[in-house]
Amino acid sequence: MILESPALPVTEGDSLTLRCRYPGTPSNLTADFYKDGSLIRTETTGEMTIPAVSKSDEGLYKCTNSEGESPESWMTVTDLSLPASLSVSPDRSQFFEYESVSLSCEVQGNSTGWRVVRNSERGILSECNTDWGKQQGSSCNVSLIPSDSGVYWCVSGSGEHSNAVNITVHAGAVILESPALPVTEGDSVTLRCRYQGTPSDLTTDFYKDGSLIRAETTGEMTIPAVSKSDEGLYKCTNSEGESPESWMTVTDLSLPASLSVSPDRYQFFEYESVSLSCEVQGNSAGWRVVRNTSRGILSECHTDWGKQQGSSCIVSLKPSDSGVYWCESGSGEHSNAVNITVHAPIPSPAVPVLSMSLPRLLCSLLVGSPYLLVTIILLVKYCRSRAQGGTRKTHQDQLGDHVEEE
């Protein structure tokens, strides 16, 4: 089972269709679609269309049907002309229960009429100062509980809106401190694994897209100069537990190249093919497609994977091809990065059907069970000897009765 969703960012206002693909027949099974862990829609056709995608549609999607569940994929929605931005203080995606966060709408021009709204994990759409949050000036202050987990953004009275931020409130002992807002390529970023108790700086394992990337004795991991390939889904674990996962977005408005993916989706079945191309501003000589697999192996196309055809890299996919792909030049410049997941369908268990005749079944049992064969032969001989003995006795009794009569 895979979810067909765009691998590249979609522009706000575009029409978008997500498809839940099953490799067998029928392929259009009734499907449940989830966003950020919550059921958002059930479709009998196996596909869900968003007529005009908005920033609030950005998130982590998956689908399920009667045949299984797809992996999750992140969908990015871009809008280069947002009239406002949502700021988060402190700037992180995860919080412990009872911590506080301040959310503010930073508007270009008059901020009157702008308000902070959210869509909780339960699918409840509401605004600050109703049954959650407290409005203080231009900010909304929230004392957090787990039911406050959800997507937050700013909206105006005329329907304009800001960027959206996904906030997770964790009732457990461990959270990952990672930026809630996008970070710019080249910035230094520190991820911290926070334990609510003492000590808070336990030895920690950091994971990206499900794979272990580093172990740190200080409980924090620093990326000195973040790049697009660092974009992904992060979590941490230590001796006290495991944090939820959070997506870190890396932006670069001046990328010299872009990686195009055909077909444009994140998820593929085993043995499907994908074409990866570097679209470069200017001379494309020296640019190549590289990847970092989920096993942490960094390599380029046409080594032990992929086939170079002109400016494209054609990959016939298998599960070990799952990973992050991007374009890179000889001088170290690079493009956007795309996370590709290859899913191996689990075959349905075969139901044995008894289609042989009774004599053939007995033959099979006898051939396969020598001890059973010997036992049956001895039993048959015994029954025959008993039958013959009984016949002799009956004949003798009849002779004795005849003599007495005479």
C-alpha positions in Angstrom: 0.0 0.0 0.0 1.4 3.5 -0.9 0.0 7.0 -0.9 0.5 8.9 -4.1 1.2 12.5 -3.0 3.4 15.2 -4.6 7.2 14.9 -3.9 7.7 18.6 -4.8 6.0 21.5 -3.0 2.6 22.5 -4.3 1.5 26.1 -4.7 -1.4 27.4 -2.7 -4.6 27.5 -4.8 -3.6 24.5 -6.9 -6.0 21.5 -7.2 -4.4 18.4 -5.6 -5.4 14.7 -5.7 -4.1 12.1 -3.2 -4.5 8.4 -4.2 -4.3 5.3 -2.0 -2.7 2.7 -4.3 -3.0 -1.0 -3.8 -1.0 -3.2 -6.2 -3.7 -5.8 -6.6 -7.2 -5.7 -8.0 -9.4 -3.8 -7.4 -7.1 -0.8 -7.0 -9.8 1.7 -6.1 -10.8 0.3 -2.7 -12.5 2.5 -0.1 -9.8 4.4 1.7 -9.4 6.4 4.9 -7.1 9.5 4.6 -5.2 10.8 7.6 -3.4 14.1 8.2 -1.0 14.5 11.1 -2.4 11.3 12.6 -6.1 12.3 12.5 -8.7 10.9 10.1 -9.8 13.7 7.7 -11.9 11.9 5.1 -13.2 8.5 3.8 -13.4 8.1 0.0 -15.1 5.1 -1.8 -13.0 5.8 -4.9 -9.6 5.5 -3.1 -8.6 9.0 -3.9 -9.1 12.4 -2.2 -9.1 15.8 -4.0 -8.4 19.2 -2.5 -9.8 21.7 -5.0 -7.8 24.6 -3.8 -4.9 23.7 -1.5 -4.0 26.1 1.3 -1.2 26.4 3.8 -3.3 24.7 6.4 -3.3 21.6 4.2 0.5 21.2 4.7 1.3 18.2 6.9 2.0 14.5 7.2 -0.4 12.3 5.2 -1.1 8.5 5.1 -4.0 6.3 3.9 -5.5 3.0 4.9 -7.9 0.5 3.3 -8.9 -3.1 3.7 -5.5 -4.3 2.4 -3.2 -2.3 4.7 -1.7 1.0 5.5 0.7 3.3 3.5 3.8 4.9 4.9 3.5 8.6 5.8 4.5 11.5 3.5 5.0 15.2 4.1 3.2 17.6 1.8 4.7 21.1 1.5 2.5 24.0 0.4 4.3 27.2 -0.7 3.0 30.8 -1.0 5.6 33.4 -1.7 3.2 36.3 -1.1 1.9 35.6 2.4 0.5 38.9 4.0 1.4 37.7 7.5 3.5 35.3 9.4 2.9 33.3 12.7 5.7 33.6 15.2 6.2 31.1 18.0 8.0 31.8 21.2 9.8 29.7 22.2 10.5 28.6 18.6 10.0 24.8 18.8 7.5 22.2 17.7 7.2 20.1 20.8 6.3 21.1 24.4 5.7 19.3 27.7 2.3 19.4 29.2 1.7 22.6 31.3 4.4 24.5 29.5 3.4 27.8 27.8 3.8 29.2 24.3 3.2 32.6 22.8 1.7 32.8 19.3 1.7 36.2 17.4 0.6 37.4 14.0 3.2 39.5 12.3 1.3 41.4 9.6 2.6 43.6 6.7 0.6 46.7 7.3 -2.5 47.0 9.5 -2.8 44.0 11.9 -6.5 44.8 12.8 -8.8 41.8 12.4 -6.0 39.2 12.4 -6.4 36.3 14.9 -4.7 33.0 15.8 -6.7 29.9 14.9 -6.0 26.2 15.1 -7.1 22.8 13.9 -6.6 20.4 16.8 -5.7 16.7 16.4 -9.3 16.0 17.0 -10.3 18.0 13.9 -11.8 20.9 15.9 -11.3 24.3 14.2 -11.4 27.3 16.6 -9.7 30.6 17.4 -7.8 31.9 20.4 -9.7 33.2 23.4 -12.7 30.8 22.9 -12.1 27.6 24.9 -8.3 27.8 24.7 -5.6 30.5 24.9 -5.7 34.0 26.3 -5.4 37.1 24.1 -2.8 39.5 25.4 -2.4 42.4 23.0 -1.3 41.0 19.6 -0.3 37.6 21.1 -2.2 34.5 22.1 -0.7 32.8 25.2 -1.5 29.1 25.7 -0.9 27.0 28.8 -0.6 23.7 27.0 -2.3 20.3 27.5 -2.1 17.3 25.1 -5.5 18.3 23.5 -3.8 21.5 22.3 -1.7 19.5 19.8 -2.5 20.6 16.3 -1.8 23.1 13.5 -1.8 26.8 14.2 -1.9 29.8 11.9 -3.1 33.4 11.5 -6.2 34.4 9.6 -7.8 37.7 8.7 -11.4 38.7 8.5 -11.2 38.6 4.7 -9.8 35.0 4.7 -6.1 35.8 4.2 -3.8 33.7 6.2 -0.2 33.1 7.3 2.2 30.2 7.4 1.1 27.2 9.5 2.9 25.6 12.4 2.4 22.1 13.8 2.7 22.0 17.6 2.8 18.7 19.6 2.1 18.7 23.4 3.6 15.5 25.0 2.4 14.1 28.3 5.5 11.8 28.4 8.9 12.4 29.9 10.9 13.2 26.7 10.5 15.8 23.9 12.7 17.0 21.0 13.4 20.7 20.9 13.5 21.5 17.2 12.6 24.7 15.3 8.9 25.2 14.7 9.5 27.7 11.9 11.6 27.0 8.8 15.4 27.5 9.1 17.5 29.1 6.4 20.2 27.1 4.7 23.6 27.9 6.2 22.2 28.6 9.7 23.5 26.7 12.7 20.7 24.5 14.3 20.8 22.7 17.6 18.4 19.9 18.4 18.0 19.1 22.1 16.5 16.0 23.7 14.8 17.2 26.8 14.0 15.0 29.8 11.5 16.5 32.2 13.4 15.2 35.2 17.0 15.4 36.4 19.5 15.1 34.9 18.2 16.6 31.6 21.4 16.0 29.6 21.2 12.2 29.2 23.1 10.4 26.4 20.8 10.6 23.4 20.3 8.9 20.0 19.0 11.2 17.3 17.0 9.9 14.4 16.1 11.4 11.0 13.4 9.8 8.8 13.5 6.7 11.0 17.3 6.1 10.8 19.8 6.7 13.6 22.1 9.6 12.6 24.1 10.4 15.8 24.5 9.6 19.5 25.4 12.5 21.8 26.4 12.3 25.4 25.3 15.9 26.0 21.7 15.3 24.9 22.0 17.8 22.1 23.1 17.7 18.4 24.3 20.7 16.5 24.3 21.1 12.7 26.8 23.9 12.1 25.5 24.9 8.6 22.2 23.3 7.8 21.5 22.3 4.2 18.4 21.2 2.3 19.4 17.6 2.8 19.0 18.1 6.5 15.2 18.7 6.0 13.2 15.8 7.4 11.4 14.1 10.3 13.4 14.0 13.6 13.0 12.3 16.9 15.3 11.4 19.9 15.5 8.6 22.4 17.3 8.3 25.7 17.2 6.0 28.8 14.0 7.7 29.9 11.9 7.3 26.7 11.3 8.5 23.2 10.1 11.9 21.9 7.4 12.4 19.3 8.6 13.2 15.7 8.9 16.7 14.3 9.4 17.9 10.8 12.3 20.5 10.2 11.9 22.6 7.1 15.0 24.2 5.5 14.5 27.1 3.1 16.8 28.5 0.4 15.3 31.1 -2.0 18.4 31.2 -4.2 19.0 27.5 -5.1 21.1 27.2 -8.3 19.3 24.0 -9.3 16.2 22.0 -8.6 15.6 18.2 -8.6 12.5 17.1 -10.6 10.9 13.8 -9.9 8.8 11.9 -12.5 6.2 10.7 -11.6 5.9 13.5 -9.0 5.3 11.5 -5.7 7.1 10.4 -2.6 6.0 6.8 -2.4 6.6 3.9 -4.8 6.0 0.2 -4.9 9.0 -2.2 -5.3 10.0 -2.6 -9.0 8.4 0.7 -10.1 10.7 3.2 -11.9 11.4 6.9 -11.2 13.2 9.5 -13.3 15.3 12.1 -11.4 16.6 15.2 -13.3 18.7 18.2 -12.3 17.2 21.4 -13.7 20.0 24.0 -13.5 20.1 27.7 -14.0 22.8 28.1 -16.5 25.4 25.4 -17.4 24.3 22.0 -16.1 27.7 20.3 -16.7 29.1 18.7 -13.6 25.7 18.3 -11.8 24.7 14.8 -10.7 22.0 13.1 -8.7 23.1 11.9 -5.3 21.3 10.2 -2.4 21.6 9.3 1.3 19.7 6.0 1.8 17.8 5.1 5.0 20.8 3.0 5.8 23.0 6.1 5.8 24.9 5.3 2.6 25.9 8.4 0.6 26.4 7.8 -3.2 25.7 9.1 -6.6 23.7 7.8 -9.6 25.3 5.3 -11.9 27.5 3.8 -9.2 25.7 0.8 -7.7 22.2 2.2 -8.4 20.4 4.1 -11.1 21.2 4.4 -14.8 22.2 7.8 -16.4 20.2 8.6 -19.5 21.1 12.0 -20.8 20.5 14.5 -17.9 18.2 12.1 -16.1 18.9 9.3 -13.6 16.5 6.3 -14.1 16.0 4.1 -11.0 14.2 0.8 -11.0 13.3 0.8 -7.3 13.6 -1.7 -4.5 13.2 -1.0 -0.7 16.9 -0.3 -0.2 16.6 2.7 -2.5 14.5 4.5 0.1 16.2 7.7 1.1 16.8 11.4 0.4 17.8 12.5 -3.1 19.2 15.8 -4.4 21.4 17.3 -7.1 25.0 18.4 -6.4 27.6 20.2 -8.4 31.4 19.6 -8.5 31.8 22.7 -6.4 29.4 21.6 -3.7 26.3 23.5 -4.6 23.1 21.6 -4.4 19.3 21.6 -5.1 16.2 20.9 -3.1 16.0 17.5 -1.5 13.3 14.9 -1.9 12.5 12.0 0.4 11.5 8.8 -1.5 10.1 5.7 0.1 9.9 2.3 -1.6 7.3 0.0 -0.2 7.4 -3.8 -0.6 3.8 -5.1 -0.7 3.2 -7.9 1.9 1.7 -10.8 0.0 -1.7 -12.0 1.3 -1.5 -15.5 2.9 -2.7 -18.2 0.6 -5.7 -20.2 1.8 -5.2 -23.9 1.2 -8.0 -25.5 -0.8 -8.6 -29.2 -0.6 -8.9 -30.2 -4.3 -7.6 -33.8 -4.4 -9.7 -37.0 -4.2 -9.9 -39.1 -1.1 -7.6 -41.9 -2.5 -5.0 -39.4 -3.5 -5.2 -37.8 -0.1 -4.7 -41.2 1.6 -1.8 -41.9 -0.7 -0.2 -38.6 0.2 -0.6 -39.3 3.9 0.8 -42.8 3.5 3.8 -41.7 1.4 4.6 -38.8 3.8 4.2 -40.9 7.0 6.1 -44.2 7.0 5.2 -45.0 10.6 1.5 -44.5 9.8 1.9 -46.8 6.8 3.4 -49.6 9.0 0.7 -49.1 11.6 -2.1 -49.4 9.0 -0.5 -52.5 7.5 -0.3 -54.2 10.9 -3.8 -53.2 11.7 -5.1 -54.6 8.4 -3.3 -57.9 9.1 -4.6 -58.1 12.6 -8.2 -57.5 11.4 -7.9 -60.1 8.7 -6.5 -62.7 11.2 -9.3 -61.9 13.6 -11.8 -62.3 10.8 -10.3 -65.7 9.7 -10.2 -66.9 13.3 -13.9 -66.0 13.8 -14.8 -67.9 10.6 -13.0 -71.0 11.7 -14.7 -70.9 15.1 -18.1 -70.5 13.6 -17.5 -73.5 11.3 -16.4 -75.7 14.2 -19.5 -74.7 16.2 -21.7 -75.7 13.3 -20.0 -79.1 13.1 -20.5 -79.6 16.9 -24.2 -78.8 16.7 -24.6 -81.3 13.8 -23.0 -84.1 15.8 -25.3 -83.5 18.8 -28.4 -83.7 16.6 -27.3 -87.1 15.4 
